[in-house]
Amino acid sequence: MDFSSGPALVGIAIVSYLIGSIASAVLVARLFHLPDPRQAGSGNPGATNVLRLGGKKAALLTLLGDLGKGLLPVLILRALNAPEVALAVAALAAFVGHIFPVFFGFKGGKGVATAAGALLALNPLIGLITVGTWLASAFITRYSSLSAILAAVVAASSALYLAPPATMVAVSLMAMMLIYRHHRNIRRLINGEEPKIGKKSDSGNQPETPT
């Protein structure tokens, strides 16, 4: 099969988008009989909000689900010896599916975990650099949102030097969308209102790790 043909790439994009549209946080919340994470806590369907609502086990399942959505489409195509452009399309489509899920009213998370999974499958070196940047920044600054933004910048910068054109474009687009999805966090960071990891905000909510 020619995975680089136009129809094949469209099909890959659709299937990957649908996989990305499976909202792990919502499904885990239903499994554990928790409040809908889109309506409770921070309102973000991500692992940290599920942690707040249902504990570590539910949050871990959510995180693994979000990572898996980015990993799975790319790894399947890689096993089928698909070209780089097909892998890049799958990674980007899965990420878009997470932040704009068709199954859940196009209201999804901010894409950090899904992007990490996609990057680890698409280009392991860039993926490890990106995840390492997030971990280091989170440890030093204790701001999960700032860590995600810095990781996105590092991912896009690394792709300029370490990835072929198709991957570079996909990673750059994911980075730009991820940063845009954090625009409220950026405003709070500038105003000194963004809560740190492990600290409660003035409203009593834990800081949101946008996955």
N, C-alpha and C positions, 0 to 999 in steps of 0.2 A: 504493500500500500504506500502511496506517495503522500506522506504526512505533510509535505510542504505545499501541496496544492491548495488553491483557494477554498474549495468546498471542505477539504479535510481540516483546514485551520478554523473555518467557521464552526464545524462540528466539534472540534476540540475546545473552542472557546465556550460553546453552549454547554457542553457536558461539564467542563471545569467550573463554569459559573454556577451551575446547578448544585454541584458538590459544595462549592463555597457558600451557597445560600442556605445550607443546612445549619441552623443556629444551634450550636452545641449548648450554649447557656440555657436556652429555652427548653430544649429536650431534657437536659439534666435536671432542670428545675421541676419539670413535670414528673420525671422518674423519682425524684426525692420528695415530691409533694411540697415544693417550695413555692413562694410567690413568684409571679412572672418577673424576671429580672428587668424587663423593659418598663415595668410599672412600679417596681419597688427599689429601695436603696438608691443608688445613683442613677438608675434608669438605663444603665449601659449593660447590654448583654455580653458580658465578659467574665473572665475567671475571678477577678477581684470582687466584683459585685456578687457573684455566686458564693464566694468565700464568706462574704459578709452575711449573706442570707442563709447559707446552709452548711458552712464548715469546709474543712480541708479536703475531704474526700470528693465532695461535689465539685469543688473548685478545680481539683486535679483532673477530674474527668473532663471538665469544660476545657481546661488548658490543652489536654491531650487531643481532644476533639478539634479544637481550633488549629493546633499545629498540624494534625493529620489532614485537614482539608487542604492545606497548602502543599503538604508532602505528597499525598496520594496521586493526584493527577500527573504530576511531573515524574514521579518514580515509575508509574505505569508506562508512560511514554518513553522514558529512558530505557526501560527493559525491552521495549519494542524497537529500540534503535532509531527513534524519531530524531529529526534534526533539531538543532538548537532553536530555530524559530518556533517550532511546535512546542518545545519545552517552555519557552518564554511566554507564548500565548497562554498556555495552560496555567502558569504561575500567576500571571496578571489577571486572568479571568477568575481564578479561584479567590484571589484577593478582593476583586470587585464584588464577587458574590457574597463575601462575608460582610462587607460594609453596606451593600445594597441588596439584601436577600429577597428574592422574588417570593419565597414562601412565607415571609413575615413582614409584608407591607413595605419592603425596601428600607427597613429601619434596622440596621445592624450595628456591630461594634466598630471599633476604630482600626482594627486590622493588624495589631502588633504581632500577635501569636501566629496568625495565618501567614503574614508576610515572612516571619521567621522560618516557618515550615517550608514555604515556597523557596526561600533563598537557600536553605540547607540542601534541598533537593536539586535546585537549579545550578548552584555553584557552591559547593561545600565550603570553600575557602572564604568567600564573601559572607556566607551564612555564619560561619564561626566568628569572623571579625565583627559582624553586626551584633550577634548575641553577646560576644565578649564586651563590646562597647556598652551595650545596655546594662550588663551586670556590673561593670566597673563604675559606670556613671551612677547607677542606682545605689551602689555601696558608698560612693563618695558623697553624692548630693542628697540622697534619700528622696529625690523627686522622680517618680515613675514616668510622668509625662515628659519631663525634660530629657530623661534617659531615652525615651522612645524617639524624640525629635533628633537628638544627637546620633542615635543609631541609624536613623533614616538618612541623615546627611552623610555619615560614614559609609553606609551601604552604596549610595549613589556615587560617592567619590571613588570608592574601591572599584566599582563596576567600570569606571572610565579607564582603569589601568589593567584590570584583571579579567574582563569579560568580553566576549565577542559582541558585535553591534546589537543583535536581537536581545540578548540578555541585558546589555547596558540600557537599552530603551525601556525594557520592562521594569527593571529595578528603579530607574529614574522616575518613571510614572508612579510606581508604588510609593516611592519616597515622597513625592510631591503630594499625592493624595493623603498619605498618612499624616504629613505635617499639617495639611489643611484641616483634617479631621480633628486636630488638636488646637484649633484657633482659640477656643474658649480657655483651654489650659494655658496657652501662651499669654492671654490677657491676664489671667490670674497670677501667672509667674511674674509678669511685669509689675503688677500691683501688690506683689508680696502676699497674695491670698491663697496660693496653691498649697494644700496640706502635703506634708511629707509622708513617705511610706511609714506605716505604723502609728501615725498620729491622726487624731480625729480633727475634722474641720470644725468650725464654729457651729455648724448645723448638726454636729454629732456624727456625720458620715465619715467613713474611712476614705482616704484618697483613692481615686479611681485609676487602676491600671488598665488602660484601654486596649483590650484584646479583641 
